[in-house]
Amino acid sequence: MSAEFLIDCVWGEEPPAGAVNGLVSRLRRTLGGPESVELVAGGYRLPLRPEDVDTHRFEQLAGQARRELTARRPREASCRAFTARRLSCRSRGGCSWSGSYVSGRPS
């Protein structure tokens, strides 16, 4: 994201002097070091792998659950679906869902 976007989102039109550098420095300390936030042309980037992003991990687990179900392994499918759902709930800060994870299986 561009430095201008960061400034606009966090401070609006009147950012303090050195605001972006201070923010990026704190973020790097929080995330574990200088390599955790990369400086790129026009802004900053978090170098994430797909498995670091909950959405990608959820899709991977849901796909595994579908393959297990297709292979007639409902227990394994249910375990994968449960793990995917738990990840989804964690990402959203809570979960109110209840019921069976795999169609046709009791809750």
N, C-alpha and C positions, 0 to 999 in steps of 0.2 A: 504494500500500500504506500502511497506517496506521503511524503512529509507534510504536504499541504493538506491532505485528507485528514491525517492525524491531528494537525493543528486545528482544523475546522471542527472536528468531532469533539476534541477534548477542551479546547480553550476558546473557540470561536475566533473573533477578529483580533483579539488582544492577547496573544500568547506571551508569557514571561520570557525574558532572554534565556536562551539555551534550553528551552522547554523540551524540545524533541530529544535532544541528546540526553537530558536527565531522565526522561521517560524510558528511552531505549536502554540506557544503562541500568535502571532499576529492573526492567523486564529481563535483561540478560542475567542479572544476579539471581532473580527469582527462578528462571528456567535452567540455570546451571552453568552459565559461562558465556564467553564472548561468541562462541560458535552457534549459540542458540537463536540469535537474531542476525541475519545477514544484511549487509548494506548492498543494495543493487541499484542499478541506474534509476534514479528518480524516487527512491524510497527504501523500504525495508521488507524483508521476507523471513518467514519462519520456515526453516528447512525440515519439513515433515515428510515422513513416509506414509503411504496409504494406510498402513496398519496403525499409525499413530492417531488417525482420525476415526472417531467412533462410528460415523456413518459408513465408512468403508468396511470397518470390522463387522458392523451389524450386517451389511449386505453379504459379506463372506460367510458369516455364520448362518444366515437365513438360506443362502444357496446350499450350504452343506446339509442343512435340515431337509430341504426339498429333495436333494439327492438321496439322503438316507430313507426318506419316506417312499420315494420311487423304487428304491431297492428293497422295499418291504422290511425295513428295520425301524419300526415305530419308536422303540425305546431310545435308540440313538438319535433319531429325528427329534424326539421330544427334548432330549438333553441339549442338543444344539439350539433348538428354538428357545428353550428356557434361558440359555446363556445369552442369546441375542436379545431377548426381552429384558433381561437384567441390565445389560449394557445400555439399552435404550432408556430404561428408567433412570439409570445413573446419570446419563447425559442430560435428562430433562429435570433432574433434581427431585425425583419422586415418581411414584407410579400408582395409579388407581385401578389398573387392569386386573381382572380375575377371570378364571375359566381355563379350559383345556388349551394346551399349547399346540396340540396336533388334532386336527379334525377327526372325530370318531373315537377319541380316547376320553375316558372320564377325567374330570378335573381332580 
